[in-house]
């Protein structure tokens, strides 16, 4: 019963952030430890893992059928927890430079609750680059609101700093997605041809492998 109540509270929190983000950050508790915001991150990450696993069953998304099951969900949860603490540390420094007097815990809470955008991005992931753009846009908006309402940064300063950071993040995300999609496509093509390698002469199989790894290297570059 308690776990169900906690889950319902997380769902209500997520809906409040999406519907009234200004009000949420105005009333967000600044103390109480890291457990509650971290649980929020975990639930959002699990939602992402479930969505991506479901898509993989139908061959949707840039990962296609390569990512599925409990392993994908566990990886997503661990990566999300680590990135939330690292992201909070980076934003803590940025907000300090912008004049904030709030603690690291407050910075962590700001970014942890912004993870509400994760499931939205996952749902949009089959559409090339849209998820990256939407996630950056929503994340930028939430951080601007958090800067103004929680850290009491001047609105003009918040807009300038986070719009610049948002543009950089968007370009980086799009570039990374291009690489991932290219490598995923080449891997799937190779997987489809893998059964034929055993039937090839050693010289032809070697050339096929060389071509594959060359394509992977070019995609990474």
N, C-alpha and C positions, 0 to 999 in steps of 0.2 A: 504493500500500500504506500509506504514511504517513497520507494523508488518511482512508483507511478506518479505520485504527487510531484516529485522532483522533476520528472520528465515533463509533466504538464506545465510546471513553472518555467522550464526552459523554452517550451513551445510558445507560451504567452510572452516571454521576454523577446523571443525572435520576432514575433508578430508586432510587438510594440516598437522594436527598433526599425522595422520596415515601414510601419504606418506613421509613427511620430518620432523620428530620430532626434529631433531637437528636444522634445520633452523627455525622451529617455535619457539623453546625456545630461540634461539639467538635473535630473533626479537620481542619476546613477550613484550608488554608494561608493565612497572613496576608500573604504576600509572593509575588513572582514576576511582578509586573507586571499589566497590564490585559488583555493579549491573550487569555489563556485564558478568563477569565470573560466577556469580550466575545464571543468565539466561541460560548460557551454561549448567550448572549442571541440571537445571530444565528440559530443553529440552531432555537431555540424560536420565533423570529419567522417563519422560513421555514415551520416546521410550521403555524403559525397561518395564514399566507398560503395555503398549499396546501389547508388544511381549508376556509377561507372561499371559495376559488376553486371547490372541489369542490361546496360547498353552493350557490354561485351558479348552477352549471350546472343544478341541480334546483330552483332558485327558493326555496331554504330560507334561513333567517336573515333578519335585519332589513334586509339590503342587497339581498336578492333577486337579480335578475339584473344589478344595476348594477355589481357589483364582481367582477372575474375577471381571471385571467391574470397575466403577469409584472409588470405595473404595480402590481397590488395587493400582490404579494409584496415587491417592492422598496420600496414605501411603508411596509409593515409593518416591514420590517427597519430602515429609516432611522429611523422613529418610535420603535422599540423601543430602538435604540442611544442616541438623544438622551434619551429619557425615563429610561433607566437611569442616565446620568450626572447628570441633573438630580435624579432621585429620590435618588441616593446623596448628593448635596450637601445636600439637605434633611434626610435621615436622619443625616448626619454631624453637623449642627448639633444635631438632637434628641438624639442619643446623647451628644454633648459636654455638653449641658445636664443629662443624666441621670447624668453622672459618668464617661463612658467616656474612656479614654486612647488609644484606637485611632486609626489614621490614616484618611484619606479612602479610601485604597486598600482597607482592610478593609471600610469601609462599602459601597464599590462592589461588592466581592465578595459581601457579604451579600445585597444587593438583586439583583445579577446572577443569582445562583443561584436566587433566589426566582422568576425568570421561568419556572421549570418549570411554573407554574400556567397559563401562556398557552395551551398547546394544550388543556388541560382546559376552559378557559373557551370556547375556540373551538368545541369539540365540543358544548358546552351552549348555544351562542348561539341556535340556533333556538327554544329554550324561553324565552319572554319573562322577563327579569329574573333568571332562575336563574343564568345565567353571571356577572352582576354580583355577586350575593350570594355565590356560591361563591368567586369570585376574591378578594373582600374578606375572606371568612372564612379561606381558605387563606393569603393574604398576611399577614393579621394574626397567625395562628398562627406562621408562619415568622419573622416579625419579632420576636415575643415570644421564640421560641427563640434567635434570633440575639442578642438583647439580653442574655439570661441566659448563654448558653454562650460567646459571642464577646466581648461588651463587658462582661461581668461586672456587669450591672445587677441590683439586687435584684429578685427575682421579683415582689413586690407592686407595685413601681414600674413594671416592664415591663408587667404585666397592665393596670394602671390607664391608663397613657399610651397604649398601643397599642389597647386596647379603645375608648377615646374616639376616637382617630384612625380606627379601623376603622368605627365607627358613622357618623362624618362622611363618610368615603370611600364607605360603602355608600349613604347618602342621596344623595350627589353623583352616584355612578354610575347609580343608578336614575333620578334626575331627567334626567341626560344621555341615558340610553337612551330615556326617554319621548319626548324631543325628536327624537332620531334616528329612532325608529320612526315617529313622526308625520310627519316630513318625508319619509322614504322612501316611506311609503304614499301621500302626496299627490303625490310626484314620479312614482311608477309609475302612479297614476290619470291624471295629466296626460299621461304618455307614451302611455297607451292612447287618449287622446282627441286626441292631437296631429294624427293623420291627418285628423281631421274639421275642423280649423281652416281648412284651405285651401278647404273647401267652404262655410264660413260666410261670411255678409256681414261686412264689416269691423267693424261695430258689435258683432255677436255675438261675433266672435273677440276683440275688445278686452275685452269683458265677461268672457269665459272666462279670458283671461290675468290680468285684474285679480283675479278670484276666486281663481285659483291662487296668485298672489303674496300675497294677503291671508291665505290659509290657511297659506302658508309662514311669514309673519310671526307669525301667532298661534301656530304650532307652536314657533317659536324662543323666543317669550315664555314 
